Amino acid sequence: EIGAPRSVRWRDLRQFEMTFETFIGQRNLYYMVSNIIKPLTQPLNLSFAEMAGPGMDLYFYVSHSYCWQFRTTLTCLGVHAAGQAGLDSRYWMCAFSMNQNQVGDELGYGCLFE
């Protein structure tokens, strides 16, 4: 199911960063999706959020640029999470919440204006 169940906890995003910090460095989400997220999730054909565990109803939608360094985005989320539910704050972030191996199926193939 797409939506709130695909939100990912702040603690899981932070753990992801720590696990792959050598590869992430100053890179952006374009790099991470192609070189880390897709290969990690492809064997189970799931989104990262589905692999990390089911979400809850309370979450925040993250609007960001794939061009930003991931660490910049994560730093902003950390400040936000500290004022919310801390480590358990949940975020819907396309790179982690969508199945990156089936983006077409996730978004659909029709024209926006049809």
Secondary structure per residue as TSV (DSSP state, phi and psi in degrees):
chain	resnum	aa	ss	phi	psi
A	1	E	-	360.0	131.4
A	2	I	-	-87.5	141.8
A	3	G	S	126.1	-146.3
A	4	A	G	-51.8	-38.7
A	5	P	G	-62.4	-15.1
A	6	R	G	-100.0	16.9
A	7	S	-	-75.5	154.6
A	8	V	E	-123.0	139.8
A	9	R	E	-72.1	148.5
A	10	W	H	-53.3	-43.5
A	11	R	H	-60.5	-34.9
A	12	D	H	-72.7	-35.5
A	13	L	H	-65.7	-41.9
A	14	R	H	-66.0	-41.1
A	15	Q	H	-65.0	-38.9
A	16	F	H	-58.0	-48.0
A	17	E	H	-60.8	-44.4
A	18	M	H	-66.8	-38.2
A	19	T	H	-65.9	-40.1
A	20	F	T	-109.4	17.9
A	21	E	H	-57.7	-32.9
A	22	T	H	-63.2	-36.4
A	23	F	H	-85.4	-33.1
A	24	I	H	-71.3	-52.2
A	25	G	T	48.9	-123.7
A	26	Q	T	-101.6	18.1
A	27	R	-	-76.9	165.9
A	28	N	B	-106.0	-177.2
A	29	L	H	-70.5	-24.3
A	30	Y	H	-57.9	-47.4
A	31	Y	H	-64.6	-48.0
A	32	M	H	-62.9	-42.3
A	33	V	I	-62.6	-48.3
A	34	S	I	-69.3	-38.2
A	35	N	I	-105.6	-14.3
A	36	I	I	-126.1	-57.5
A	37	I	I	-65.5	-50.1
A	38	K	H	-61.2	-49.9
A	39	P	H	-62.4	-33.4
A	40	L	H	-69.4	-39.1
A	41	T	H	-94.0	-16.5
A	42	Q	G	-58.5	-44.4
A	43	P	G	-57.5	-33.0
A	44	L	G	-99.6	-6.2
A	45	N	T	53.1	49.5
A	46	L	-	-129.0	167.7
A	47	S	-	-79.2	162.8
A	48	F	H	-59.8	-41.8
A	49	A	H	-60.4	-39.6
A	50	E	H	-65.9	-35.9
A	51	M	H	-70.2	-35.1
A	52	A	H	-74.7	-22.7
A	53	G	-	129.5	157.1
A	54	P	-	-63.8	148.5
A	55	G	-	-88.4	-177.4
A	56	M	-	-123.6	178.7
A	57	D	S	-71.0	-33.7
A	58	L	-	-85.2	120.5
A	59	Y	-	-159.2	170.2
A	60	F	E	-123.3	141.0
A	61	Y	E	-88.5	132.3
A	62	V	-	-103.8	117.4
A	63	S	-	-102.8	123.6
A	64	H	-	-155.2	175.6
A	65	S	-	-106.9	134.9
A	66	Y	T	-64.8	-18.4
A	67	C	T	-75.3	-23.4
A	68	W	S	-66.8	150.3
A	69	Q	B	-62.7	137.8
A	70	F	H	-57.7	-37.5
A	71	R	H	-61.8	-33.3
A	72	T	H	-64.5	-46.9
A	73	T	H	-61.7	-44.8
A	74	L	H	-65.3	-37.0
A	75	T	H	-62.3	-44.2
A	76	C	H	-61.5	-43.5
A	77	L	H	-65.1	-35.1
A	78	G	H	-63.0	-41.1
A	79	V	H	-64.5	-43.3
A	80	H	H	-64.5	-46.4
A	81	A	H	-59.5	-36.8
A	82	A	H	-60.3	-29.3
A	83	G	T	-92.8	0.9
A	84	Q	T	-116.1	-117.5
A	85	A	T	-99.9	19.1
A	86	G	G	62.4	-134.6
A	87	L	G	-60.2	-23.8
A	88	D	G	-92.9	3.4
A	89	S	-	-59.2	137.0
A	90	R	E	-113.8	141.1
A	91	Y	E	-132.4	139.3
A	92	W	E	-99.3	113.9
A	93	M	-	-132.4	118.6
A	94	C	H	-49.1	-42.8
A	95	A	H	-59.4	-32.5
A	96	F	H	-103.0	-25.6
A	97	S	H	-94.1	-21.8
A	98	M	S	-96.5	147.5
A	99	N	-	-71.8	103.8
A	100	Q	T	-69.6	-12.2
A	101	N	T	-88.7	-7.8
A	102	Q	-	-141.3	48.7
A	103	V	H	-60.1	-40.4
A	104	G	H	-58.5	-43.9
A	105	D	H	-66.5	-35.1
A	106	E	H	-68.9	-41.3
A	107	L	H	-91.8	-26.1
A	108	G	-	95.0	165.2
A	109	Y	S	-112.5	-1.5
A	110	G	S	-77.9	168.4
A	111	C	-	-80.2	138.9
A	112	L	T	-57.0	-31.9
A	113	F	T	-96.2	8.0
A	114	E	-	-85.2	360.0
